[in-house]
Amino acid sequence: MTYTELYDIIRKPWVSVKEIRQIARCSRDTATKIRNVIEEKIVKSGKTLPNSKTKYVPTRYVLEYLDLDENYITQRALQDKNMLL
């Protein structure tokens, strides 16, 4: 996955297991575990998540959990785009 592709995913405010799999490059089970840990953290803090058939979590929590730097990814994606021009 290129930084541009990763940037396109992380600029979404909410992500599902599908996007977590792409960001973390992991299996569906692992992505589900990551989502569950994040959901638990959010609920324990007194906040709620939207109710829907597909469960979503805030992207910033996923990036924090995976220790990914959003600014670095953005910068690299811009560099990639500039090289393509």
C-alpha positions in Angstrom: 0.0 0.0 0.0 1.3 3.4 -0.9 1.2 6.4 1.4 -1.3 8.0 -1.0 -3.6 5.0 -0.6 -3.1 5.0 3.2 -3.8 8.8 3.3 -7.1 8.2 1.4 -8.2 5.8 4.1 -7.1 7.8 7.2 -8.6 11.1 6.1 -12.1 9.5 6.8 -13.3 10.4 10.2 -14.6 6.8 10.9 -13.3 3.4 9.9 -14.7 -0.1 9.9 -12.9 -3.4 10.2 -12.3 -3.4 6.5 -10.3 -0.1 6.7 -8.5 -1.3 9.9 -7.4 -4.4 8.0 -5.9 -2.1 5.3 -4.2 0.3 7.7 -2.8 -2.4 9.9 -2.2 -5.0 7.2 -3.7 -7.7 9.3 -6.4 -10.4 9.3 -10.1 -9.8 9.8 -9.9 -11.4 13.3 -7.0 -9.1 14.3 -8.8 -6.0 12.9 -11.9 -7.0 14.9 -9.9 -7.3 18.1 -8.4 -3.9 17.4 -11.9 -2.4 16.9 -13.2 -4.0 20.1 -10.3 -2.7 22.2 -10.9 0.8 20.8 -14.7 0.5 21.3 -14.1 -0.6 24.9 -11.8 2.4 25.5 -14.4 4.8 24.2 -17.3 3.4 26.2 -15.2 3.4 29.4 -14.5 7.1 28.8 -18.2 7.7 28.9 -18.7 8.3 25.2 -20.9 6.4 22.8 -20.5 5.1 19.3 -23.1 5.3 16.5 -25.4 2.4 16.2 -25.4 0.8 12.8 -25.2 -2.6 11.2 -21.5 -2.0 10.4 -19.5 -0.9 13.5 -17.3 2.1 13.1 -14.6 3.7 15.3 -12.9 7.1 15.0 -9.9 6.9 12.8 -7.8 8.9 15.2 -8.1 6.2 17.8 -7.0 3.5 15.3 -4.0 5.6 14.4 -3.2 6.1 18.1 -3.6 2.4 18.8 -1.3 1.5 15.9 1.1 4.3 16.8 1.0 5.8 13.4 1.8 9.5 12.7 -1.0 11.1 10.7 1.2 14.1 9.8 4.0 11.9 8.5 1.6 9.9 6.3 0.1 13.1 5.0 3.5 14.5 4.2 4.7 11.3 2.4 1.4 11.1 0.4 1.9 14.7 -0.8 5.5 13.8 -1.8 4.3 10.8 -3.7 1.7 12.9 -5.5 4.3 15.6 -6.4 6.6 12.9 -7.9 3.8 11.6 -10.1 3.1 15.1 -11.6 
